[in-house]
Amino acid sequence: MYTLNDLPGICEEIATLRSEEARMSLCKKEVSANLEIAEGKALEVLVASNLKSFKSAHGTVGVTVRTSVKTPKTLEEKAALFAYLKEIGMYDELVSVNSTTLNSLYKSKLEEAQAQGQDDFVLPGVGEPSISQIISFRK
């Protein structure tokens, strides 16, 4: 068990590890940027050479074609998509709620309920929240 006497050393450890994490994050960003450039070069050569893939001693590179769509931005676009999903019977399977948005909604509704003296607020379909303690650390 740690004691109050251990806390200065623990704080030093947290500060050191956070600094190392930040340094490594910057290194990862640099490596990722360089990787993206190298992959772009490979794609350029494959497309220009009309090749789908190329085997080398280090691995095989290949061209993959992906199709993606963006999520609806306006209420009208969302309504149109939701109507279509209901029409094809996939609404319940595909529609979800962003967890950050859900937690924000829960916190605001909880505050409203507490302001009205209601201590047993539960967001329908969500149940009781999990509560955890986390540490904050500032320099």
C-alpha positions as a printed NumPy array, in Angstrom:
array([[  0.   ,   0.   ,   0.   ],
       [  1.279,   3.44 ,  -0.89 ],
       [  1.299,   6.299,   1.59 ],
       [  1.279,  10.075,   1.468],
       [  5.084,   9.954,   1.695],
       [  5.14 ,   8.085,  -1.635],
       [  3.06 ,  10.719,  -3.441],
       [  5.93 ,  13.064,  -4.485],
       [  7.701,  10.152,  -6.187],
       [  4.466,   8.982,  -7.793],
       [  3.865,  12.505,  -9.134],
       [  7.391,  12.556, -10.542],
       [  6.725,   9.189, -12.206],
       [  3.467,  10.493, -13.718],
       [  5.194,  13.633, -15.03 ],
       [  8.063,  11.623, -16.52 ],
       [  5.758,   9.08 , -18.162],
       [  3.456,  11.755, -19.579],
       [  6.459,  13.559, -21.036],
       [  7.694,  10.297, -22.58 ],
       [  4.204,   9.56 , -23.919],
       [  4.044,  13.009, -25.551],
       [  7.498,  12.523, -27.091],
       [  6.522,   9.116, -28.449],
       [  3.271,  10.533, -29.824],
       [  5.229,  13.134, -31.798],
       [  7.55 ,  10.41 , -33.1  ],
       [  4.542,   8.321, -34.117],
       [  3.042,  11.27 , -35.987],
       [  6.314,  11.796, -37.863],
       [  6.602,   8.104, -38.747],
       [  2.94 ,   8.018, -39.825],
       [  3.466,  11.046, -42.09 ],
       [  6.548,   9.437, -43.667],
       [  4.651,   6.162, -44.103],
       [  1.823,   7.976, -45.845],
       [  4.338,   9.575, -48.244],
       [  5.968,   6.196, -49.002],
       [  2.565,   4.567, -49.572],
       [  1.661,   7.427, -51.911],
       [  4.841,   6.789, -53.91 ],
       [  4.015,   3.083, -54.181],
       [  0.455,   3.856, -55.28 ],
       [  1.733,   6.307, -57.889],
       [  4.12 ,   3.718, -59.366],
       [  1.541,   0.908, -59.33 ],
       [ -1.116,   3.049, -61.027],
       [  1.347,   4.424, -63.599],
       [  2.529,   0.865, -64.325],
       [ -1.038,  -0.464, -64.498],
       [ -0.257,  -3.047, -61.786],
       [ -2.651,  -4.267, -59.088],
       [  0.189,  -5.509, -56.873],
       [  3.948,  -5.866, -56.654],
       [  5.938,  -8.454, -54.676],
       [  9.247,  -7.452, -53.139],
       [ 11.634,  -9.04 , -50.663],
       [ 10.037,  -6.867, -47.944],
       [  6.39 ,  -7.533, -48.703],
       [  3.681,  -7.083, -51.278],
       [  2.065,  -3.743, -52.058],
       [ -1.284,  -3.64 , -53.763],
       [ -3.928,  -1.241, -54.966],
       [ -7.284,  -1.611, -53.272],
       [-10.3  ,   0.401, -54.364],
       [-12.618,   1.431, -51.555],
       [-15.95 ,   3.17 , -51.696],
       [-17.232,   5.185, -48.75 ],
       [-19.995,   7.649, -48.073],
       [-20.22 ,  10.427, -45.521],
       [-22.835,  10.478, -42.808],
       [-25.771,  12.851, -43.262],
       [-25.101,  16.357, -41.97 ],
       [-28.477,  18.107, -42.077],
       [-31.686,  17.098, -40.35 ],
       [-33.314,  16.606, -43.745],
       [-30.536,  14.256, -44.875],
       [-30.786,  12.302, -41.603],
       [-34.568,  12.039, -41.917],
       [-34.242,  10.748, -45.484],
       [-31.663,   8.134, -44.481],
       [-33.651,   7.032, -41.417],
       [-36.825,   6.711, -43.492],
       [-34.954,   4.548, -45.994],
       [-33.459,   2.367, -43.236],
       [-36.938,   1.857, -41.753],
       [-38.275,   1.021, -45.222],
       [-35.695,  -1.737, -45.721],
       [-35.99 ,  -2.989, -42.125],
       [-32.479,  -2.062, -41.004],
       [-33.144,   1.002, -38.848],
       [-32.728,  -0.762, -35.487],
       [-29.55 ,  -2.534, -36.589],
       [-27.759,   0.487, -38.065],
       [-28.811,   3.501, -36.023],
       [-26.629,   4.157, -32.989],
       [-25.818,   6.986, -30.629],
       [-22.352,   8.486, -30.213],
       [-21.174,   7.625, -26.667],
       [-19.82 ,  11.133, -26.003],
       [-23.131,  12.669, -27.077],
       [-25.056,  10.141, -24.981],
       [-22.976,  10.9  , -21.882],
       [-23.442,  14.631, -22.419],
       [-27.204,  14.145, -22.719],
       [-27.23 ,  11.982, -19.596],
       [-25.293,  14.56 , -17.561],
       [-27.578,  17.424, -18.589],
       [-30.756,  15.417, -17.906],
       [-29.362,  14.233, -14.58 ],
       [-28.619,  17.831, -13.553],
       [-32.167,  18.847, -14.546],
       [-33.632,  15.976, -12.515],
       [-31.458,  16.78 ,  -9.484],
       [-32.456,  20.457,  -9.695],
       [-36.075,  19.283,  -9.459],
       [-35.27 ,  17.105,  -6.44 ],
       [-35.332,  13.818,  -8.33 ],
       [-32.494,  11.572,  -7.13 ],
       [-33.434,   8.419,  -9.02 ],
       [-33.07 ,   9.601, -12.625],
       [-32.441,   6.856, -15.181],
       [-32.109,   7.483, -18.911],
       [-34.523,   5.035, -20.584],
       [-32.768,   2.135, -22.261],
       [-29.417,   2.988, -20.72 ],
       [-29.689,   1.995, -17.072],
       [-27.462,   3.015, -14.213],
       [-24.155,   4.731, -15.019],
       [-20.84 ,   3.216, -14.095],
       [-18.869,   5.493, -11.823],
       [-15.079,   5.485, -11.659],
       [-12.437,   7.695, -10.175],
       [ -9.687,   9.031, -12.398],
       [ -6.622,  11.084, -11.626],
       [ -5.954,  14.529, -13.017],
       [ -2.422,  15.884, -13.192],
       [ -1.285,  19.381, -14.113],
       [  2.108,  21.026, -14.192]])
